[in-house]
Amino acid sequence: MAEEKKLFKVKIDNISVEVEPGTSILNAARRIGGDIVPPAMCYYSKLQGSGGKCRTCLVKVTKGSEADPRPMPKLVASCRTNVMDGMEVANITSPEVQEARKGVVEFLLLNHPLDCPVCDQAGECHLQDLSYEHGADTTRYEFKRRTFDRIDIGDKIQLHMTRCILCYRCVFTADQMTEKREHGVLGRGEAAEIGTYIQQSLDNNFIGNVIDVCPVGALTDKTFRFKNRVWFLKPVDAHRDCHDPKCCGKTVLWMRGDEVFRVTARKDKYGEVEEWICDTCRFDKKDVKDWTIEGPRKIERQSVISQGHYVGVHKPKDTLVEVLEGRQPKLLLDIHDISEVNRPEIDLSQIDGPAHSDDFNKK
Amino acid sequence: MGRKLLFDKAHIEGIRYYDVYRANGGYGSAEKALKSMKPEEVLEEVKKSGLRGRGGAGFPTGMKWSFIAKPEGVPRYLVCNADESEPGTFKDRYLMEFIPHLLIEGLLISSYTLGCNSCYIYIRGEYAWIPEILEQAIAEAKKNGWLGKNIQGTGFDLEIYVQRGAGAYICGEETALIESLEGKRGNPRIKPPFPAVKGLWDCPTVVNNVETLAAVVPILRIGGDEYAKYGIGKSTGTKLISACGNINKPGVYEIEMNISVEEFIYSDEYCGGIANGKRLKACIPGGSSVPILPANLLLKTAKGEQRMMTYEGLADGGFATGTMLGSGGFIVLDEDQCIVKNTLTFARFYHHESCGQCSPCREGTGWMKRVLQNIENGKGKMSDIDLLWDIQRKIEGNTICPLGDAAAWPVAAAIRHFRDEFEWHVLHPEEATKRNFGLAHYADPLEIAAPAAV
């Protein structure tokens, strides 16, 4: 008879949950879900050894365990601290934690260029979400920010160290996904940077996954750079028979119309990929014909991408006539009367998705 | 004269060599331990002695040794932390340079107690000449049957390896040291697991400071109970203090932990008073990372009692009015020294030495340095002082390893005790670049509140 596993009772922000021994506080919180889940910038459940570096997931342990009820003296990184039976943790209920998290976000943003308007990661950037939630309105940093030159690692990936927050996720990915460790961290302290020594290109078939794990826009897909904003694209689930046995072949296509703009792995609601994909799927299969499309993908995040849903969208009711008590609004000026740019013969409402210059150029 | 345990024979000509060391009773403790005692009995002696870690934290050594996991078939390691990089601390250097056999004997006894068959000395890269001294001593010890296979016919094997660091302060942190020893980038590991369970090559490991391991030798020589009679209270035995700064006689001193700070600074046996007839302004008693104290709080505690050179004595009053014994890097500042500049020097050091792994330390240390640079160079604002306070508060306790705390404490203490000097720097930018704030009231007797009438 299988021995019944003893579960640990944990209380996080006064919500009880039972988890298996060996679970981290962060994963216990994710079991509960909702607001009490600490943010994580460096922890990645699929990568061994990740976590503990960014310090955004700091929580206060108010009661160590049933056996030793003393609170822990310092705030702990919830991603790397395992739960004990009877542990009580305060995350959003502790002002101390909120204060520390605010401090950490300030430190992370200190040297970050905040170039979201020209960054490809905008819209799906964890740092962006984090700074909306915990960041201050202005910076108190009055000095020159740290900058680096952009480096091409391989012909498909670009590294822009200026945006990097040194979460080490890509280092772990390169270490664990590929046979040969080809990139790591050079320098120390403020001068630390992700580097492939002598800019050696990473030509492994799985190295593209570093783009998916990057929480910021430091590693970007060169086949997608500046092509489109992510929130203008429609994510759809798709799959294909990939010959690489390590590749799952299950992806998300980011499309507009019939065009596939980019291919990524499927990510869960914490931004972690569900299964890894190979570079052939990611970079080379950008034709709808290569894929079997399953249907629209629901992006479960509070970001702007979720605005692009197909399902559950209701056409807004035309209330203008109601407000005007039955009178039709009077058109003061038709833009086509004065504009030479707009083409009156093109009906904007007939264009799929947002307008693109191509829509006006083609005859 | 204070009693000495480590340096009692340091003055003997040629003590560096095996023959002289042996002729003066060297390896007597090792002989006693290996031939007539069980490892548990040695551990018991160390526990009885009340020896505390001499590297800075002051954790009881016997307790640390008893934590080591002992799974079957897994080797255990002892690592000697000789990566002495704290500004102001140079006691281990003296010990390794002049009496290397004392350390080797200590390593032998400790390894026997812990059941380790290989032992590493991780020495800082800048001590370029010391590895040779140690390796020569190891070779001598091996020749005379104190290392290698079947030591002195007891059946115990031990090899000692000397590994040089590459000059990073962070590699003095025990888990970073282990990473570096494994040949990796010296990033501190996230604890738990602690090295006692999963250390070097994922095996149980004990990391101890040079002085701690050397102190095991006198403990075995005189017995744990006798050793505990040295010093006061929980601060047993003797401590090496490396005194530097504006004193008449800088150097490494072995003190019994029962003297006062005043005696240490002003007596002719030790520092011999402040140099050039100046007055004492401030002191950092335990290496750069411990809080700085102004003269009045250094000599007397907030309660008006004499401050003693012990773990508890220096920590009296917590961080509000006290400091720490730390690693014993005793830095004395006279009235001509500028606290802002001193704080900037430390901030610059920690900024340079931050490993860059976790964000508060990587970004915060540089920020503190730049703000301090502004204040020092006459470009500071009043708000910068509060900003500094806020930055250090957000670094402290939120980092992976204690380097974050070590960077935050000197800044916090300088602002706590010398805020008027920071303000003077901001208000008199021109003057501050030319002359010094001076002593002000830092040496004035403390005002002790009269006890409330009953």
Contacts between the chains, C-beta under 8 A, distances in Angstrom:
chain1	res1	chain2	res2	distance
A	51	B	190	7.5
A	52	B	190	3.9
A	52	B	358	7.4
A	52	B	400	6.1
A	53	B	357	5.5
A	53	B	358	5.0
A	53	B	359	7.3
A	53	B	400	7.2
A	54	B	358	7.1
A	54	B	359	5.5
A	55	B	358	5.5
A	55	B	359	5.7
A	55	B	360	5.8
A	55	B	398	5.5
A	55	B	399	7.1
A	58	B	398	6.2
A	74	B	397	4.6
A	74	B	398	7.8
A	75	B	397	6.4
A	75	B	398	6.2
A	77	B	190	6.9
A	77	B	400	7.8
A	80	B	190	4.8
A	81	B	192	7.9
A	82	B	192	7.8
A	99	B	394	7.9
A	100	B	394	6.7
A	100	B	398	5.4
A	103	B	360	6.9
A	103	B	393	7.9
A	103	B	394	3.1
A	103	B	395	8.0
A	103	B	398	7.0
A	104	B	359	5.9
A	104	B	360	6.1
A	104	B	394	7.5
A	104	B	398	6.7
A	106	B	394	7.4
A	107	B	359	4.8
A	107	B	360	5.2
A	107	B	362	7.6
A	107	B	363	4.0
A	107	B	364	5.6
A	107	B	367	7.9
A	107	B	394	7.3
A	108	B	359	5.3
A	108	B	363	7.2
A	110	B	363	4.5
A	110	B	367	6.4
A	111	B	363	6.3
A	140	B	387	6.2
A	141	B	367	6.4
A	143	B	367	7.6
A	143	B	370	4.8
A	165	B	359	6.8
A	166	B	356	6.3
A	166	B	357	7.5
A	166	B	359	7.5
A	166	B	362	6.9
A	168	B	357	7.8
A	184	B	185	7.2
A	185	B	185	6.5
A	185	B	356	7.5
A	187	B	356	7.3
A	188	B	168	7.1
A	188	B	170	7.6
A	188	B	353	7.8
A	188	B	354	6.9
A	188	B	355	5.2
A	188	B	356	5.0
A	189	B	351	6.5
A	189	B	352	6.6
A	189	B	353	7.0
A	189	B	354	3.9
A	189	B	355	6.6
A	189	B	356	4.6
A	189	B	362	6.0
A	189	B	365	7.2
A	189	B	366	7.4
A	190	B	351	7.1
A	190	B	354	7.2
A	190	B	356	6.7
A	190	B	362	6.1
A	190	B	363	7.3
A	190	B	365	7.9
A	190	B	366	4.8
A	191	B	356	7.4
A	192	B	355	7.7
A	192	B	356	3.4
A	192	B	362	7.1
